[in-house]
Amino acid sequence: MLRSTLRLRTSLNTSIRSPSSFVDYSRVLSRTSLTPKTTSLSKRTFYKTSCTLGGDGLSVHRDTPENNENTPFEFTPEAEKEVDKILAKYPEGYKQGAIMPLLTLAQRQIGWLPLSAMNKVAKIVGVPPIRVYETATFYSMYIRKPIGKYHIQVCTTTPCMLCNGYAILEAVKTKLGVDVGGTTKDGLFSLSDVECLGACVNAPMLQINDDYYEDLTPNDVNTIIDQLARGETPKTGPYNGRKTSEPRGGKTTLLGEPPGPGFGIRADL
């Protein structure tokens, strides 16, 4: 038994130390189809959007003429009332929990989130400004650079991608004449390539400000943008004729009235 064990260990050591036991994987890759190739999907720019528009991808602030600590910002009288309502939801000592809703309120007031607005929120909840900066730079929902009146966010995560989501993104880019992260010269439209927006069953889709536009084709995109440019309000929801997320051919289940209480229960129970 001891001799067998020694022979096994000797065999293992020899195979491990032998130069022939090592594989040059760079040569293997060069002879196979595993060599990296450039595809259209490898050019995905979801990481670029937030950096350009000032969301979670850019965690370092750089002063600009329109965004510095001296940029004027005050909540409007109407917004001040909302501030009071928000703060009332948090007990004394836990006002910092209101940071996110207050940041959202500030962004909705002017369309983006300047440094001075973050400082204002920090003062209201009584925390160091860095606590607010940490939040604003972590979440891509906070836009720290001026953007257009209509923020077009195209979903290209897997379900939308499989349903031609990239064609929708390309249609928007072509129509607006801007790349991802860009804003049109008239200041009307800004474009983002975003992660899942939670409407996978209605793919492909995009979000403009607070509204969802679903089951889209490139022609639908052009129509929506034209309507917004004319100051009109496009139809929201699905564009393929179905209602919400129902099957396009109509319902296939729950076609009759549901049975009443006690259905299927034994009579002797």
BALOBA-1460 file (C-alpha; in Angstrom, 3 decimals):
// residues 269
<rec num="1" residu="m" x="0.000" y="0.000" z="0.000"/>
<rec num="2" residu="l" x="2.825" y="2.377" z="0.956"/>
<rec num="3" residu="r" x="4.723" y="1.599" z="-2.271"/>
<rec num="4" residu="s" x="1.602" y="2.246" z="-4.373"/>
<rec num="5" residu="t" x="1.109" y="5.600" z="-2.671"/>
<rec num="6" residu="l" x="4.727" y="6.606" z="-3.280"/>
<rec num="7" residu="r" x="4.505" y="5.608" z="-6.953"/>
<rec num="8" residu="l" x="1.322" y="7.666" z="-7.337"/>
<rec num="9" residu="r" x="2.906" y="10.742" z="-5.741"/>
<rec num="10" residu="t" x="6.004" y="10.361" z="-7.941"/>
<rec num="11" residu="s" x="3.827" y="10.102" z="-11.031"/>
<rec num="12" residu="l" x="1.843" y="13.200" z="-10.076"/>
<rec num="13" residu="n" x="4.946" y="15.248" z="-9.328"/>
<rec num="14" residu="t" x="6.525" y="14.250" z="-12.617"/>
<rec num="15" residu="s" x="3.438" y="15.192" z="-14.634"/>
<rec num="16" residu="i" x="3.078" y="18.527" z="-12.846"/>
<rec num="17" residu="r" x="6.730" y="19.507" z="-13.219"/>
<rec num="18" residu="s" x="7.112" y="18.283" z="-16.757"/>
<rec num="19" residu="p" x="7.154" y="21.152" z="-19.302"/>
<rec num="20" residu="s" x="5.008" y="19.060" z="-21.610"/>
<rec num="21" residu="s" x="2.217" y="19.085" z="-19.052"/>
<rec num="22" residu="f" x="1.686" y="22.843" z="-19.457"/>
<rec num="23" residu="v" x="-0.589" y="24.106" z="-22.231"/>
<rec num="24" residu="d" x="0.117" y="27.297" z="-24.166"/>
<rec num="25" residu="y" x="-3.452" y="28.576" z="-24.288"/>
<rec num="26" residu="s" x="-2.541" y="31.545" z="-26.459"/>
<rec num="27" residu="r" x="-1.636" y="29.091" z="-29.237"/>
<rec num="28" residu="v" x="-4.795" y="27.106" z="-28.671"/>
<rec num="29" residu="l" x="-6.948" y="30.246" z="-28.944"/>
<rec num="30" residu="s" x="-5.170" y="31.324" z="-32.113"/>
<rec num="31" residu="r" x="-6.145" y="28.015" z="-33.761"/>
<rec num="32" residu="t" x="-9.784" y="28.020" z="-32.650"/>
<rec num="33" residu="s" x="-12.918" y="30.057" z="-33.065"/>
<rec num="34" residu="l" x="-12.532" y="31.339" z="-29.509"/>
<rec num="35" residu="t" x="-10.389" y="34.224" z="-30.735"/>
<rec num="36" residu="p" x="-12.246" y="37.433" z="-29.732"/>
<rec num="37" residu="k" x="-14.112" y="38.994" z="-32.605"/>
<rec num="38" residu="t" x="-15.622" y="42.455" z="-32.902"/>
<rec num="39" residu="t" x="-19.393" y="42.359" z="-33.168"/>
<rec num="40" residu="s" x="-22.094" y="44.987" z="-33.115"/>
<rec num="41" residu="l" x="-23.001" y="43.968" z="-29.569"/>
<rec num="42" residu="s" x="-19.444" y="44.585" z="-28.382"/>
<rec num="43" residu="k" x="-19.981" y="48.275" z="-29.096"/>
<rec num="44" residu="r" x="-22.689" y="48.592" z="-26.476"/>
<rec num="45" residu="t" x="-22.433" y="51.929" z="-24.688"/>
<rec num="46" residu="f" x="-24.637" y="51.579" z="-21.618"/>
<rec num="47" residu="y" x="-21.656" y="52.504" z="-19.466"/>
<rec num="48" residu="k" x="-21.232" y="55.738" z="-21.408"/>
<rec num="49" residu="t" x="-24.667" y="57.196" z="-20.829"/>
<rec num="50" residu="s" x="-24.399" y="57.900" z="-17.141"/>
<rec num="51" residu="c" x="-20.916" y="59.348" z="-17.491"/>
<rec num="52" residu="t" x="-22.056" y="61.747" z="-20.179"/>
<rec num="53" residu="l" x="-25.245" y="62.807" z="-18.472"/>
<rec num="54" residu="g" x="-23.692" y="62.897" z="-15.021"/>
<rec num="55" residu="g" x="-25.226" y="59.897" z="-13.277"/>
<rec num="56" residu="d" x="-23.634" y="56.989" z="-11.459"/>
<rec num="57" residu="g" x="-20.781" y="56.511" z="-13.913"/>
<rec num="58" residu="l" x="-19.055" y="59.770" z="-12.949"/>
<rec num="59" residu="s" x="-18.471" y="59.936" z="-9.218"/>
<rec num="60" residu="v" x="-16.126" y="62.935" z="-9.241"/>
<rec num="61" residu="h" x="-17.570" y="66.427" z="-9.506"/>
<rec num="62" residu="r" x="-15.953" y="68.998" z="-11.768"/>
<rec num="63" residu="d" x="-17.051" y="72.632" z="-11.415"/>
<rec num="64" residu="t" x="-18.567" y="74.126" z="-14.554"/>
<rec num="65" residu="p" x="-20.096" y="77.564" z="-15.136"/>
<rec num="66" residu="e" x="-23.591" y="76.072" z="-14.845"/>
<rec num="67" residu="n" x="-22.860" y="73.641" z="-12.015"/>
<rec num="68" residu="n" x="-20.910" y="74.695" z="-8.942"/>
<rec num="69" residu="e" x="-21.639" y="75.405" z="-5.291"/>
<rec num="70" residu="n" x="-22.623" y="78.988" z="-6.181"/>
<rec num="71" residu="t" x="-25.244" y="77.939" z="-8.720"/>
<rec num="72" residu="p" x="-28.511" y="79.481" z="-7.469"/>
<rec num="73" residu="f" x="-31.011" y="76.941" z="-6.162"/>
<rec num="74" residu="e" x="-33.962" y="77.243" z="-3.831"/>
<rec num="75" residu="f" x="-37.085" y="75.146" z="-3.569"/>
<rec num="76" residu="t" x="-40.181" y="76.913" z="-4.854"/>
<rec num="77" residu="p" x="-42.992" y="77.665" z="-2.363"/>
<rec num="78" residu="e" x="-44.935" y="74.708" z="-3.763"/>
<rec num="79" residu="a" x="-41.897" y="72.460" z="-3.434"/>
<rec num="80" residu="e" x="-41.320" y="73.677" z="0.138"/>
<rec num="81" residu="k" x="-44.728" y="72.291" z="1.045"/>
<rec num="82" residu="e" x="-43.706" y="68.940" z="-0.434"/>
<rec num="83" residu="v" x="-40.469" y="69.091" z="1.558"/>
<rec num="84" residu="d" x="-42.471" y="69.438" z="4.768"/>
<rec num="85" residu="k" x="-44.678" y="66.486" z="3.796"/>
<rec num="86" residu="i" x="-41.655" y="64.325" z="3.064"/>
<rec num="87" residu="l" x="-39.864" y="65.210" z="6.306"/>
<rec num="88" residu="a" x="-43.013" y="64.490" z="8.312"/>
<rec num="89" residu="k" x="-42.724" y="60.821" z="7.338"/>
<rec num="90" residu="y" x="-39.441" y="60.403" z="9.216"/>
<rec num="91" residu="p" x="-39.070" y="60.539" z="13.026"/>
<rec num="92" residu="e" x="-36.595" y="62.819" z="14.736"/>
<rec num="93" residu="g" x="-33.062" y="61.550" z="14.301"/>
<rec num="94" residu="y" x="-33.867" y="59.763" z="11.036"/>
<rec num="95" residu="k" x="-34.370" y="62.717" z="8.696"/>
<rec num="96" residu="q" x="-31.462" y="61.472" z="6.568"/>
<rec num="97" residu="g" x="-33.882" y="58.872" z="5.225"/>
<rec num="98" residu="a" x="-35.456" y="61.705" z="3.228"/>
<rec num="99" residu="i" x="-32.332" y="62.287" z="1.119"/>
<rec num="100" residu="m" x="-33.530" y="60.380" z="-1.944"/>
<rec num="101" residu="p" x="-37.082" y="61.803" z="-2.136"/>
<rec num="102" residu="l" x="-35.716" y="65.315" z="-1.594"/>
<rec num="103" residu="l" x="-33.134" y="64.864" z="-4.331"/>
<rec num="104" residu="t" x="-35.892" y="63.630" z="-6.622"/>
<rec num="105" residu="l" x="-38.011" y="66.660" z="-5.748"/>
<rec num="106" residu="a" x="-35.122" y="68.999" z="-6.532"/>
<rec num="107" residu="q" x="-34.433" y="67.279" z="-9.854"/>
<rec num="108" residu="r" x="-38.078" y="67.434" z="-10.881"/>
<rec num="109" residu="q" x="-38.122" y="71.158" z="-10.167"/>
<rec num="110" residu="i" x="-35.399" y="72.089" z="-12.670"/>
<rec num="111" residu="g" x="-34.879" y="68.880" z="-14.667"/>
<rec num="112" residu="w" x="-31.455" y="67.993" z="-13.300"/>
<rec num="113" residu="l" x="-29.488" y="68.012" z="-10.033"/>
<rec num="114" residu="p" x="-26.842" y="70.722" z="-9.524"/>
<rec num="115" residu="l" x="-24.311" y="70.674" z="-6.710"/>
<rec num="116" residu="s" x="-26.097" y="73.533" z="-4.940"/>
<rec num="117" residu="a" x="-29.293" y="71.470" z="-4.786"/>
<rec num="118" residu="m" x="-27.397" y="68.627" z="-3.115"/>
<rec num="119" residu="n" x="-25.980" y="71.070" z="-0.568"/>
<rec num="120" residu="k" x="-29.492" y="72.345" z="0.083"/>
<rec num="121" residu="v" x="-30.771" y="68.830" z="0.747"/>
<rec num="122" residu="a" x="-27.844" y="68.132" z="3.086"/>
<rec num="123" residu="k" x="-28.673" y="71.268" z="5.068"/>
<rec num="124" residu="i" x="-32.363" y="70.339" z="5.308"/>
<rec num="125" residu="v" x="-31.757" y="66.828" z="6.674"/>
<rec num="126" residu="g" x="-28.771" y="67.858" z="8.789"/>
<rec num="127" residu="v" x="-26.025" y="65.672" z="7.358"/>
<rec num="128" residu="p" x="-22.588" y="66.450" z="5.872"/>
<rec num="129" residu="p" x="-22.838" y="67.195" z="2.123"/>
<rec num="130" residu="i" x="-20.731" y="64.113" z="1.338"/>
<rec num="131" residu="r" x="-23.610" y="61.909" z="2.489"/>
<rec num="132" residu="v" x="-25.796" y="63.450" z="-0.200"/>
<rec num="133" residu="y" x="-23.038" y="63.335" z="-2.822"/>
<rec num="134" residu="e" x="-22.616" y="59.603" z="-2.174"/>
<rec num="135" residu="t" x="-26.277" y="59.020" z="-2.915"/>
<rec num="136" residu="a" x="-26.480" y="61.258" z="-5.979"/>
<rec num="137" residu="t" x="-23.417" y="59.684" z="-7.597"/>
<rec num="138" residu="f" x="-24.509" y="56.107" z="-6.906"/>
<rec num="139" residu="y" x="-27.933" y="56.118" z="-8.565"/>
<rec num="140" residu="s" x="-28.157" y="56.763" z="-12.313"/>
<rec num="141" residu="m" x="-31.654" y="58.213" z="-11.836"/>
<rec num="142" residu="y" x="-30.006" y="61.421" z="-10.635"/>
<rec num="143" residu="i" x="-28.790" y="63.492" z="-13.573"/>
<rec num="144" residu="r" x="-26.031" y="65.914" z="-12.575"/>
<rec num="145" residu="k" x="-25.775" y="67.770" z="-15.844"/>
<rec num="146" residu="p" x="-28.364" y="69.844" z="-17.749"/>
<rec num="147" residu="i" x="-30.320" y="67.682" z="-20.197"/>
<rec num="148" residu="g" x="-33.080" y="68.171" z="-22.732"/>
<rec num="149" residu="k" x="-36.755" y="68.727" z="-22.047"/>
<rec num="150" residu="y" x="-37.489" y="65.141" z="-23.125"/>
<rec num="151" residu="h" x="-35.160" y="62.468" z="-21.721"/>
<rec num="152" residu="i" x="-35.398" y="59.432" z="-24.005"/>
<rec num="153" residu="q" x="-34.202" y="56.252" z="-22.287"/>
<rec num="154" residu="v" x="-33.985" y="53.212" z="-24.558"/>
<rec num="155" residu="c" x="-33.856" y="49.788" z="-22.903"/>
<rec num="156" residu="t" x="-31.349" y="47.383" z="-24.469"/>
<rec num="157" residu="t" x="-31.218" y="44.705" z="-21.767"/>
<rec num="158" residu="t" x="-31.699" y="41.085" z="-22.883"/>
<rec num="159" residu="p" x="-35.494" y="40.885" z="-23.525"/>
<rec num="160" residu="c" x="-35.535" y="44.176" z="-25.436"/>
<rec num="161" residu="m" x="-32.296" y="43.274" z="-27.207"/>
<rec num="162" residu="l" x="-33.830" y="39.999" z="-28.425"/>
<rec num="163" residu="c" x="-36.872" y="41.925" z="-29.666"/>
<rec num="164" residu="n" x="-34.800" y="44.320" z="-31.772"/>
<rec num="165" residu="g" x="-34.117" y="46.891" z="-29.073"/>
<rec num="166" residu="y" x="-30.928" y="48.001" z="-30.795"/>
<rec num="167" residu="a" x="-32.925" y="48.902" z="-33.885"/>
<rec num="168" residu="i" x="-35.006" y="51.197" z="-31.673"/>
<rec num="169" residu="l" x="-31.849" y="52.782" z="-30.265"/>
<rec num="170" residu="e" x="-30.436" y="53.304" z="-33.754"/>
<rec num="171" residu="a" x="-33.733" y="54.804" z="-34.924"/>
<rec num="172" residu="v" x="-33.636" y="57.368" z="-32.106"/>
<rec num="173" residu="k" x="-29.985" y="58.208" z="-32.796"/>
<rec num="174" residu="t" x="-30.696" y="58.678" z="-36.484"/>
<rec num="175" residu="k" x="-33.823" y="60.751" z="-35.892"/>
<rec num="176" residu="l" x="-32.193" y="63.069" z="-33.368"/>
<rec num="177" residu="g" x="-28.747" y="63.180" z="-34.943"/>
<rec num="178" residu="v" x="-27.060" y="62.570" z="-31.575"/>
<rec num="179" residu="d" x="-25.213" y="59.674" z="-29.983"/>
<rec num="180" residu="v" x="-25.980" y="58.043" z="-26.650"/>
<rec num="181" residu="g" x="-25.510" y="60.611" z="-23.893"/>
<rec num="182" residu="g" x="-26.030" y="63.510" z="-26.275"/>
<rec num="183" residu="t" x="-28.557" y="66.348" z="-26.377"/>
<rec num="184" residu="t" x="-30.001" y="67.949" z="-29.491"/>
<rec num="185" residu="k" x="-28.933" y="71.503" z="-30.319"/>
<rec num="186" residu="d" x="-32.431" y="72.858" z="-29.632"/>
<rec num="187" residu="g" x="-32.292" y="71.415" z="-26.107"/>
<rec num="188" residu="l" x="-35.430" y="69.342" z="-26.606"/>
<rec num="189" residu="f" x="-34.122" y="65.769" z="-26.502"/>
<rec num="190" residu="s" x="-31.447" y="63.843" z="-24.615"/>
<rec num="191" residu="l" x="-30.697" y="60.173" z="-25.280"/>
<rec num="192" residu="s" x="-29.713" y="57.418" z="-22.858"/>
<rec num="193" residu="d" x="-29.090" y="53.691" z="-23.283"/>
<rec num="194" residu="v" x="-30.369" y="52.165" z="-20.044"/>
<rec num="195" residu="e" x="-30.746" y="48.875" z="-18.230"/>
<rec num="196" residu="c" x="-34.052" y="47.044" z="-17.705"/>
<rec num="197" residu="l" x="-37.076" y="49.307" z="-17.241"/>
<rec num="198" residu="g" x="-39.318" y="46.471" z="-16.084"/>
<rec num="199" residu="a" x="-41.584" y="46.193" z="-19.133"/>
<rec num="200" residu="c" x="-39.983" y="43.085" z="-20.621"/>
<rec num="201" residu="v" x="-43.246" y="41.542" z="-21.847"/>
<rec num="202" residu="n" x="-43.812" y="44.689" z="-23.940"/>
<rec num="203" residu="a" x="-40.345" y="44.718" z="-25.507"/>
<rec num="204" residu="p" x="-38.928" y="46.626" z="-27.250"/>
<rec num="205" residu="m" x="-39.725" y="49.769" z="-25.345"/>
<rec num="206" residu="l" x="-38.402" y="53.123" z="-24.210"/>
<rec num="207" residu="q" x="-39.171" y="55.668" z="-21.525"/>
<rec num="208" residu="i" x="-39.536" y="59.403" z="-22.105"/>
<rec num="209" residu="n" x="-39.580" y="61.334" z="-18.857"/>
<rec num="210" residu="d" x="-42.238" y="59.470" z="-16.824"/>
<rec num="211" residu="d" x="-44.047" y="57.742" z="-19.708"/>
<rec num="212" residu="y" x="-43.539" y="54.287" z="-21.230"/>
<rec num="213" residu="y" x="-43.855" y="53.565" z="-24.969"/>
<rec num="214" residu="e" x="-43.958" y="49.842" z="-25.690"/>
<rec num="215" residu="d" x="-44.082" y="47.224" z="-28.479"/>
<rec num="216" residu="l" x="-42.294" y="49.675" z="-30.735"/>
<rec num="217" residu="t" x="-41.004" y="49.695" z="-34.285"/>
<rec num="218" residu="p" x="-38.534" y="52.254" z="-35.692"/>
<rec num="219" residu="n" x="-41.441" y="53.986" z="-37.437"/>
<rec num="220" residu="d" x="-43.263" y="54.311" z="-34.113"/>
<rec num="221" residu="v" x="-40.190" y="55.993" z="-32.659"/>
<rec num="222" residu="n" x="-40.116" y="58.561" z="-35.448"/>
<rec num="223" residu="t" x="-43.809" y="59.311" z="-34.935"/>
<rec num="224" residu="i" x="-43.412" y="59.781" z="-31.187"/>
<rec num="225" residu="i" x="-40.453" y="62.140" z="-31.571"/>
<rec num="226" residu="d" x="-42.248" y="64.178" z="-34.254"/>
<rec num="227" residu="q" x="-45.278" y="64.585" z="-32.007"/>
<rec num="228" residu="l" x="-43.164" y="65.719" z="-29.061"/>
<rec num="229" residu="a" x="-41.290" y="68.188" z="-31.254"/>
<rec num="230" residu="r" x="-44.647" y="69.704" z="-32.305"/>
<rec num="231" residu="g" x="-45.693" y="70.041" z="-28.667"/>
<rec num="232" residu="e" x="-48.220" y="67.216" z="-28.885"/>
<rec num="233" residu="t" x="-48.740" y="64.365" z="-26.416"/>
<rec num="234" residu="p" x="-48.055" y="60.935" z="-27.974"/>
<rec num="235" residu="k" x="-50.062" y="57.880" z="-27.007"/>
<rec num="236" residu="t" x="-48.397" y="55.934" z="-24.223"/>
<rec num="237" residu="g" x="-48.346" y="52.169" z="-23.706"/>
<rec num="238" residu="p" x="-48.284" y="49.449" z="-26.410"/>
<rec num="239" residu="y" x="-48.086" y="50.413" z="-30.081"/>
<rec num="240" residu="n" x="-49.017" y="47.038" z="-31.570"/>
<rec num="241" residu="g" x="-52.730" y="47.250" z="-30.825"/>
<rec num="242" residu="r" x="-52.908" y="45.160" z="-27.672"/>
<rec num="243" residu="k" x="-54.152" y="46.327" z="-24.303"/>
<rec num="244" residu="t" x="-51.475" y="46.681" z="-21.606"/>
<rec num="245" residu="s" x="-49.676" y="43.297" z="-21.468"/>
<rec num="246" residu="e" x="-52.497" y="41.077" z="-22.742"/>
<rec num="247" residu="p" x="-51.816" y="38.631" z="-25.617"/>
<rec num="248" residu="r" x="-52.130" y="40.258" z="-29.033"/>
<rec num="249" residu="g" x="-54.728" y="37.694" z="-30.121"/>
<rec num="250" residu="g" x="-56.886" y="38.152" z="-27.039"/>
<rec num="251" residu="k" x="-57.123" y="36.309" z="-23.749"/>
<rec num="252" residu="t" x="-56.287" y="32.611" z="-23.698"/>
<rec num="253" residu="t" x="-57.081" y="31.880" z="-20.039"/>
<rec num="254" residu="l" x="-59.718" y="32.927" z="-17.482"/>
<rec num="255" residu="l" x="-62.270" y="33.246" z="-20.262"/>
<rec num="256" residu="g" x="-65.343" y="32.695" z="-18.048"/>
<rec num="257" residu="e" x="-66.587" y="33.830" z="-14.698"/>
<rec num="258" residu="p" x="-64.416" y="32.523" z="-11.861"/>
<rec num="259" residu="p" x="-66.038" y="29.879" z="-9.601"/>
<rec num="260" residu="g" x="-67.410" y="31.041" z="-6.274"/>
<rec num="261" residu="p" x="-66.220" y="30.262" z="-2.761"/>
<rec num="262" residu="g" x="-66.004" y="26.578" z="-1.887"/>
<rec num="263" residu="f" x="-65.376" y="25.405" z="-5.455"/>
<rec num="264" residu="g" x="-63.722" y="21.974" z="-5.514"/>
<rec num="265" residu="i" x="-64.079" y="21.395" z="-1.779"/>
<rec num="266" residu="r" x="-65.619" y="18.116" z="-0.629"/>
<rec num="267" residu="a" x="-69.231" y="18.420" z="0.458"/>
<rec num="268" residu="d" x="-68.592" y="16.596" z="3.722"/>
<rec num="269" residu="l" x="-65.997" y="19.118" z="4.885"/>
